[in-house]
Amino acid sequence: MFKKINPYEAQGNVFNMIGKQKMLIVAGNKESVNGMTASWGSMGVIWGAPACFAFVRDSRFTKTFMDTEETFSLCFFGEGYEDMYRYMGTVSGRDEDKTAHCNLTVAYEGDTPYYAEADTVIICRKQGAVRMPAETMSDAVNEKWYTSKDYHTMYTGIIECYMVK
Ligand SMILES: Cc1cc2nc3c(=O)[nH]c(=O)nc-3n(C[C@H](O)[C@H](O)[C@H](O)COP(=O)(O)O)c2cc1C
């Protein structure tokens, strides 16, 4: 059902895909999987390879998997998933089985979990994680986004597989 494509041939405007349409960051292993809505992130090239950059705050349950696992996926869904994105972006996997609540199907590419209902899935191998505390940002950004000191970590994932339906 999914077709693997070269990231250099991918369609879609990244600003719209991430910032407007949104995505799920999915991480975990064969026993346990969690997803969370994200609308911050980027795609580009680093270390000679196409890559994704995901930003996850300290408080997120997803972060525990991002830290322990070697890979993660970014899952993009078509129309009609607004409620799912809202739920995945407000409820924590610490409190509920979010996958079951949303009737999503966990699938694996190798060891990396993703949701089969997505229409685009990017499998990323984590190659870097940089926490961004107050001293790394401007006063304006700190005042607007980090009064709670719930800082982001930027995860750099080299794209292993770009899959579209
Ligand atoms: C539209 C939207 C975008 C979001 N983007 C991000 C993001 O980029 N990074 C982040 O850490 N949290 C983001 N969140 C918040 C998390 O999705 C939310 O806290 C979620 O409940 C965390 O789930 P978890 O504890 O199961 O990981 C976003 C929430 C929404 C609704």
The ligand as an ORCA input file, in Angstrom:
! r2SCAN-3c Opt
* xyz 0 1
  C      -1.426     21.465     17.126
  C      -0.470     20.978     18.175
  C       0.890     21.009     17.915
  C       1.816     20.574     18.871
  N       3.155     20.602     18.588
  C       4.047     20.161     19.521
  C       5.456     20.121     19.229
  O       5.916     20.410     18.114
  N       6.297     19.740     20.235
  C       5.849     19.370     21.480
  O       6.663     19.033     22.358
  N       4.521     19.376     21.758
  C       3.621     19.731     20.814
  N       2.269     19.693     21.081
  C       1.801     19.228     22.403
  C       1.783     17.698     22.517
  O       1.245     17.087     21.361
  C       0.926     17.304     23.746
  O       1.498     17.846     24.917
  C       0.709     15.820     23.864
  O      -0.369     15.603     24.744
  C       1.933     15.076     24.379
  O       1.605     13.722     24.449
  P       2.497     12.640     25.198
  O       2.618     13.066     26.654
  O       1.712     11.368     25.036
  O       3.813     12.608     24.520
  C       1.352     20.108     20.127
  C      -0.035     20.086     20.395
  C      -0.926     20.487     19.420
  C      -2.408     20.433     19.718
*
